[in-house]
Every structure is written in C-alpha cells, then in structure tokens.
Amino acid sequence: MPMRAITRAVRGGATSIVAGALVVGLAAAATADPTDPSTPTAEPTSDPTVTTEPPAPDASVPVVDDRIAVRLKVGRKARERVKTDAARPQGLLEDAGVRVDGDDKVRLVRDGRTVRSAERRELRQGDLVKVVRVRHINRVRTVDVDHGQRTRKVASLAPGKRKVAQRGRDGVRKIRVHSEWRNGRRLSREVRTRWVRKPQPRVVLVGQARRSVSGTGGLNWAGLARCESGGNPRAVNPAGYYGLYQFDLGTWRSVGGAGIPSQASASEQTFRAKKLYAARGRSPWPYCGRFL
C-alpha cells in the first residue's frame, strides 16, 4: 500500500475517534445526576481578564414619570414649580424639607379658590400649596400711675391753713399687648390693661372763712343733721338722698352745689342747706325741720 494512502487512513481513524469521544461526553453530561458527588463539575475560572457585564437596558421601553406638577409658596418667598408623587400637601412639604409648626397655616388653592373640604385635599395637577408663617407675640409690662392730689376746703381750719388728710399712693397698672403676624406683616394688635393696685390720691384740707347766709344764724343745724342723717356727712339713702341734710341732686344743684352732696365737706353741705332754708324755709325738711 502506498505511504500516502496509509497516512490518510490513520488521519481518518483519529478523526473518528475524536468525534466519537465528543458524542460520548455530551451524552454523559446530559444523563449525569447533579446530586451525585461523584459527578465531576466544572471548575470556576480564575482568569481576571474574564468579566461579566450586565445586560444593556432596552431603549425601546419608555420611562414613565407619574409625578404631578404643582406650585409651592412658603411665606414671603417666590412661588416655585415642583413635581411630586405625594398625595396630600403635608407629604409635599415633607418631601421638600419645609418645616411647619403649630401656628403656621397650610392652604391648598385650586382654580383660584381655597380647598376646605378634607375629601378634596388630594393634590391635583396645577394646585398651589401655600404655607402662611404665623407668629403670636405677647408682651407684658407694668407702669406706675401717679396718685395725684385733691384739695378740700373746710371751715374747721383757720383760713389759709393746710393739712394733709391722706397720704397718696401711686397705682400700678399691667399692660398686655398681643399681636399676630403673618408672613412678616402684623395682622392684628390687641391691648388689655388691668389694675394691680389702684392709686390713692393725696388729700389736702385747706381752711376757709366761714360763710354765712343772712337769716340763718342761731338755728340748730346740728339738730337738723342728726334727724336727717344721724350726723353722717357720707350718708346715702337708696331713694336718692345724700349727705347731712339728705339733698336730692336736683335740689343740691339748685343752690349751687357741685358733684354729689355726700362727697362734699360738712361745711359745704351746711352752707348749701342754709341757702335752701333762706329760699324755702323749713319745707324741704317736713319732719326734721322742727329741730332747727
């Protein structure tokens, strides 16, 4: 047999042997039990040049943004447009990092109107969320009030002589001012005052010459006063009569009296009683006039 033919036969036989080995190997791998520890497993590669890349995103699948666009205004800052997936204004503020305290007000405006219904406070496209910054400021201070002075003329002192009947004491008044501010502007201001201690005026008695009325000398004015008021110049009858001689206000003013009779000095009341007697006699005192 020629040498070339022999070589071809050898090569053909080797090829057949290799192909048969591959077929046997694949068949064994298909029928092998993976739980059998005797079954050989592929060793992981340790070649650092071999890398596994993640699959590339499919550019044909569109990304859907389901957030809504709303407007946000905080205090006096300018409005800004934001996108959010929050369902209510509170969630939007939390996502935006806006802190709201107990006095602040959060308003939801839709189509130019404030949404007040709780059921409708879910955010919608184009809504406006407003945060009104509210501050309540209370200031309290106390002030001294001057006691002042009153002068009372009396006939018990020598004419021109002065005597302090009551030392004055200043008063103290507490003033509380409450103001409400919204977004840095004052909305309201309320002032309340109350007395901590009321002032007491200083009372000074000034002596004056006794005044006389013609035709009234020698009468028992002390006796008339005891009968009418028990001699008390501050006596007040609920029926509307005042002082030593129980004047009503109309009669008192008709003889030149000022104020309330029971607040005048005893000498002033006696002088007005004398003028009344000079004009009308004992008739103003139908029962007690007999003691004059």
Secondary structure, DSSP 8 states (H G I E B T S, - for coil): --HHHHHHHHHHHHHHHHHHHHHHHHHHHHH--TT-TTS--------TT---------TTS------EEEEEEETTS--EEEEE--SSHHHHHHHHT----SS-EEEEEETTEE---GGG-S--TT-EEEEE-EEEEEEEEEEEE---EEEEEESSS-TT-EEEEE--B-EEEEEEEEEEEETTEEEEEEEEEEEEE--B-EEEEEE------TT-TT--HHHHHHHHHTT-TT-EETTTEETTTTB-HHHHHHTT--S-GGGS-HHHHHHHHHHHHHHHTTTTSTTGGGG-
